[in-house]
């Protein structure tokens, strides 16, 4: 079966992708600290400064209370505010913050939804303080395009050199990367895609309350992040990559 890519801009309120994510977060009010092991590793590097996370839905990496969030989903933004987060309903193409407002900015599984990814990276760099931390994760390698990408309204998967080049071009200097293995069997991807399309609320409730809840608990107990030098090649078999960057410029004393 040949799959077609869907053109998608995640920042247009009338876009079907945004509507799909509103449907997703409407299926649950449970907020999950999705990557506790990653936050455990990153927190010391933020120096207690302000943290912004773009597009987490209800699966945040930054702790909800006290952190800033940008969301296109009214349900997700409202729920995060109820839990003590500072969530604004906006997009990543025109972040409503002053230059250098944050010590850290995160965007996990966001760029692949956005046509104007270079513009979003520029906005992330703009609101970071000099020397500030940026962490971005994306799906990797277009030859791994699957039914899951279609159902999730992805615009693209990234070639590693392409991603590293765009980050550096935005003034975000890569310091290391981490990878995740490729997805499962293609037939399972097709099945999962069909379930998401046919019964989105039930499928997303199951993912949020069972799958990702269990994953978070495992990461909290045993999760470890290992960074590879960005000069080292990325294997063609990986399914995604996460990049740790610093904004160009010296940290103010």
Residue pairs with C-beta under 8 A, 6 or more apart in sequence:
1 147
1 190
3 145
3 146
3 147
3 149
3 150
4 150
5 145
5 149
5 150
5 154
5 155
5 156
6 17
6 150
6 153
6 154
6 155
7 115
7 155
8 15
8 16
8 17
8 113
8 115
8 153
8 154
8 155
9 15
9 17
9 113
9 114
9 115
9 116
9 155
10 17
10 18
10 21
10 55
10 72
10 91
10 110
10 113
10 114
10 153
11 18
11 72
11 91
11 92
11 93
11 114
12 18
13 72
16 153
17 113
17 153
18 72
18 73
20 153
20 200
21 57
21 72
21 73
21 76
22 73
22 74
22 75
23 200
23 201
23 204
24 57
24 73
24 200
24 204
25 57
25 58
25 73
25 75
25 76
25 79
25 204
26 75
26 201
27 200
27 201
27 202
27 204
27 205
27 208
28 58
28 204
28 205
28 208
28 209
29 58
29 79
30 58
30 208
30 209
30 213
31 58
31 59
31 60
31 64
31 79
31 80
31 83
32 58
32 59
32 60
32 208
32 212
32 213
32 216
33 39
33 60
33 61
33 63
33 64
33 216
33 220
34 56
34 59
34 60
34 61
34 108
34 212
34 215
34 216
34 219
35 61
35 108
35 216
35 219
35 223
36 216
36 219
36 220
36 223
37 219
37 220
37 222
37 223
37 224
37 225
38 61
38 135
38 219
38 223
38 225
39 61
39 62
39 63
41 225
42 61
42 104
42 133
42 135
45 104
45 133
46 103
46 104
46 133
47 103
48 103
49 102
49 103
49 104
49 129
49 132
50 68
50 101
50 102
50 103
50 104
51 62
51 67
51 68
51 102
51 103
51 104
51 105
51 106
52 62
52 67
52 68
52 69
52 70
52 95
52 97
52 101
52 102
52 104
52 105
52 106
52 127
53 60
53 61
53 62
53 67
53 68
53 69
53 70
53 105
53 106
53 107
53 108
54 69
54 70
54 92
54 95
54 105
54 106
54 107
54 110
54 120
54 124
55 70
55 71
55 72
55 92
55 107
55 108
55 109
55 110
55 113
56 62
56 69
56 71
56 76
56 80
56 106
56 108
57 71
57 73
57 76
58 76
58 79
58 80
58 208
59 208
59 212
60 67
60 69
60 80
60 85
61 106
61 108
61 135
62 69
62 104
62 106
64 80
64 83
64 84
64 85
65 83
65 84
65 85
66 84
66 85
66 86
67 85
67 86
68 85
68 86
68 87
68 88
68 97
68 102
69 77
69 80
69 85
69 86
69 87
69 88
70 87
70 88
70 90
70 91
70 92
70 95
71 77
71 80
71 87
71 88
71 89
71 90
72 89
72 90
72 91
74 89
76 87
77 87
77 88
77 89
78 87
80 87
81 87
88 96
90 96
92 107
92 110
92 114
92 120
92 123
92 124
93 114
93 116
93 119
93 120
93 123
94 123
95 123
95 124
95 126
95 127
97 127
98 127
99 126
99 127
100 127
100 128
100 129
100 130
100 132
101 127
101 129
102 127
102 128
102 129
102 132
103 128
103 129
103 132
103 133
104 128
104 132
104 133
104 134
104 135
105 124
105 127
105 128
105 132
105 133
105 134
105 135
106 134
106 135
106 136
107 120
107 124
107 134
107 135
107 136
107 137
108 135
108 136
108 137
108 242
109 137
109 138
109 139
109 240
110 120
110 136
111 117
111 120
111 121
111 136
111 138
111 158
112 138
112 139
112 149
112 154
112 155
112 156
112 157
112 158
113 152
113 153
113 154
113 155
114 120
114 155
115 155
117 155
117 166
118 166
118 169
118 170
121 136
121 166
121 167
121 169
121 170
121 172
122 170
122 171
124 134
124 136
124 170
124 172
125 134
125 170
125 171
125 172
125 247
125 248
128 134
128 172
128 247
129 247
129 251
129 252
130 247
130 248
130 249
130 250
130 251
130 252
131 246
131 247
131 249
131 250
131 251
131 252
132 246
132 247
132 251
133 244
133 245
133 246
133 247
134 167
134 172
134 244
134 245
134 246
134 247
135 242
135 243
135 244
135 245
136 163
136 167
136 172
136 242
136 243
136 245
137 240
137 241
137 242
137 243
138 157
138 158
138 163
138 240
138 241
139 149
139 154
139 157
139 158
139 239
139 240
140 157
140 158
140 159
140 160
140 163
140 179
140 234
140 238
140 239
140 240
140 241
141 157
141 158
141 159
141 236
141 238
141 239
142 156
142 157
142 159
143 236
144 157
144 182
144 183
144 239
145 157
146 183
146 186
146 189
146 190
146 193
147 186
147 189
147 190
147 192
147 193
147 194
148 183
148 189
148 192
148 193
149 157
150 193
151 192
151 193
151 196
151 197
152 196
158 241
160 177
160 233
160 234
160 241
163 241
163 243
164 174
164 177
164 230
164 243
167 173
167 174
167 243
167 245
168 174
171 247
171 248
171 249
172 245
172 246
172 247
172 248
173 245
173 246
173 247
173 248
174 230
174 243
174 244
174 245
175 227
175 230
175 244
175 245
175 246
176 227
176 228
176 229
176 230
176 243
176 244
177 227
177 228
177 230
177 234
177 241
177 242
177 243
177 244
178 225
178 226
178 227
178 228
178 241
178 242
178 244
179 228
179 234
179 235
179 238
179 239
179 240
179 241
179 242
180 238
180 239
180 240
180 241
180 242
181 237
181 238
181 239
182 237
182 238
182 239
183 189
183 239
195 203
196 203
196 204
227 244
230 243
234 241
